[in-house]
Amino acid sequence: MILVDAVLAVLVLLAAPVAGVRRSARWLYLLAALVAARLVVVCVLATGGWILADSRLIAQVPLAVLPVAWAVWRPGRAAVHVAVAGALLSVWWLLVPFAPGDATLVLAGSLASLALVAGVSLGVTRWRTGGTRVARMPWLAAVALLIPAVTLGVAARANAAAESHDHSAPAPLSVDQLTGPRDQTPDVRVTLTAARGTVRLTSGRTVEALTFNGMSPGPEIRAVQGQLIEVTLVNTDVAEGVTLHWHGVDVPNAEDGVPGVTQDAVLPGQRHVYRFVPTRAGTFWYHTHQDGALNVQKGLFGALIVDGATAFDGYERTVFTHSWSEGLPAFDRADTPGRAAVTDREVLLRLINSSERPQRVRVDGVAFRVAALDGNTIDGGGAVPSGTALLIAAGGRYDVTFTMPASPVTVALDGNPDVSLTLSPDGSAGPVAPRGGALFDRLGYGTGAAPSIGVYQREYDLRLDDGFGFSQGRFSYVTSLINGRLYPAVPSLTVTRGDRVKVRIANRGMSDHPFHLHGHRVRVLSRNGDPVTGSPWWTDTLNVGSGEVYELAFVADNPGIWMDHCHNFRHGANGMILHVAYTGVTTPYSSEDAPE
């Protein structure tokens, strides 16, 4: 429906000027039909959740429907001009989404503009009887441009001010005080050295890369739940700087690795020490958060595996689905079919998506079980049929388990058999032919009682839109707006320690947005109005598809200033970032650029 509405809006944008120039019944009726079709589509869209269509039904569609209906009923020069202006304004507010709090101002300004168009149309008609050159000037066009000009001016000022992201005011607690243990001996001690280099893929192709300890993915860090991990980051020659973010691990805020918020970027010749204790076992990963849109793709990432009290006894393998420079897909560095010998034993595959887009990974040749999602165990999960695809959000992880059969098993990127891993008893079998299957749905998978939430102290709505906007002084069309704003002008979600927080998030654009909250895991309550009925759905990176609405909840139990952003790094770099900011917490760090 979102795509259909966008197509209809484009047609309105094309038809409206022609209807205004020709002022014929045929073009007016065509415009009316397009506007009516938009009304129907938007009403259908609203059945998926009011948050999906509120701005369309409050401002966009009425600004077109009412004037066009009036022009059809009582046609006339001024009525047609107002109808055309209303239709164009309806498309304008789709292309330039506004903040929910600005709805009254948008309506008032738009109605004033339409009244001005009517007045100018009537006045110019009389004025032009004199035939003067001034009277023949394009006054209606000038009035029609008034709203866009004012809108862009206000948006530019909002971006320039960005007061909601000033976290440097005096407060009782500073981010740099929220560290991991400093007076204990680490159980796991690792040094990661970032440097420029190259990576050779299994096809023989060499790509320019950034590496940790001369390799990418970087060294796997392994610890047991409750152990103290110490990682020393050293930057050899990565000019733009490096940090380490521990994706999915609820570390203390100072250890989170976000430049300009929790630390300064580590420049060439510098080092930085991180210390934290993982409180949950599971599959996690680390990556730079400095220029992530480019440098994660180039190779600054690796796995962090936290074992429980009892380690897995079987064949275990961690696989990154990654997209190297120039869009080369691979499993780790393998862009050709891979093979491994596995006899009759339990298999655990840890699948991590380090690319910027969601990836569909198929498992063919055996029924399997989804044991965990994003480092969170799923209780009571039954057998998933062979051929089922897993949609892994950018930054997300799946743990898949099965008993190895006597026949081959293939894990592959859906639609790309060259990016695959085939397990067989002797390791010689080629990929299993895909037979097609459904997409795994987490909503009703597994069993278990949902924990009681209680009363929410804070509730927030996040509307994700496509459109024009300002970000860091640039004006462009992006798929990255949050409530009509781009970072750094997106207001923070303010919380107090102990708050129970509910967030409704709606994707009103046409791109997937894998939303990731640092420092907290969130519980999914519902999707498109349907409640979670399986094992409680915990996540840290949720893929919000076009037209989807999710209700999420989390407990504010980790003080700090935390990023909440789209993990498509380009969307984040374009401005799809906000902060979850605890009251009474400040930061001594600052950055003029978005920390993506």
C-alpha angles and dihedrals in degrees: 000000000000091000091046091051091050092052091049090049091054090050090050089051090054098041100044099068091047091050089051094050099042098033090198124151091237094059093041091053090047090052090047091051092051092048091048090050090053090052091054093046093048092049089053089048090053090060087071090059136316090243089065094060109018098111090044093052096038099048120349103058099034090053087061103031100053099046093043092049089051092049092050091049097042107019118198141134096269093041092053092047091051091047091052092047091049092050092050092047090052090057092042092059089049091053094042106038115205131217115262091242090057095060094102092048091047092052094045093048093045094049090048089051092051090049089050090050090052092049094046091046092054093042096047091049090058094037094054092060084079090059096219121157092239091055091055093056116114097262094154092054090050091052091047090056093052097086095047091048093050092044094053092047093052092045091051092051092048091053093046093050098043090166092160090071097053102111096163099094115120112277137163094251130044125203092236089062092059097082136143121256111307101177100055133085111251118243091205121032122185135169118207116194115197117208143150116264145123135276123212115212122212090256088064094252115138122212130190107250149167114238143193111224090349095302142086127236084041124237115301111248113212129189141153121251109272096023121127112245122201119190123182113203116205122186114207104176112335096133098199092054134247138240133176122235117189100218112216096002115115096225125170109277097253089058095053097098101225112145114226092020112048101010145348118268114266106246127202111297093020133105137200131196123219123195127183144141116228109223096192132053117230149089114312136153142206131224141160117272095196111096087345092169088072109016100054088053088050091056114273097136141088144167127278111195120189115195125206125229089283116048120219112266106209143051110326130181135171116214127188118205099212139172112212126201114307089027097285108166119214146155098245099312095336114110091161128063112287130207136200134181113237125167128201101309142107115288127207118189117188108202118196125182109213094166124097097245133058113268129209112219119189127206112205130179102035142044109249143185128235101228099178143002121209092346093310118120117236113217123215097005112169131212115298113212121252112265095036114140125222118214104215114196118226101275092014129124137208127194109207124189134185141146110261110246127208089257127070124277122204130199111192144158105265109259094007112086091174089070099061146115120214122196119199136156094259098026095238103101121112126226118305111245109254114243099189126250146176127286113259111252117206094191098089101016120125131001137262142111116276114237117248113260104188125193119346117232093192133031125184137179122211118195113193113203144173116230150095120310148143121260123172092340095312125115116205146128109272140168090224114087123133113198089338095307140097128214127307091027095055108108116240123248101243118211138168122221109274096025119140105222130199121196127188112199123188127185107214094168133077101251130080114251117201100201116205126189115200121223097013140066115223132211119228110226101179145348120216089344095308113119123228106260103175131064110332106280111232121176144153098200116043121185107221107196126204110291094010126132122197132186113210135181135195139166117240095230102135112067119217144076107294134190118237108186151138109277091214089102094212092054089050092049089051091056112277092135135110136162134242098216124191117217113253095026124114135175130221091206128089138178132185090209130067108264093234 
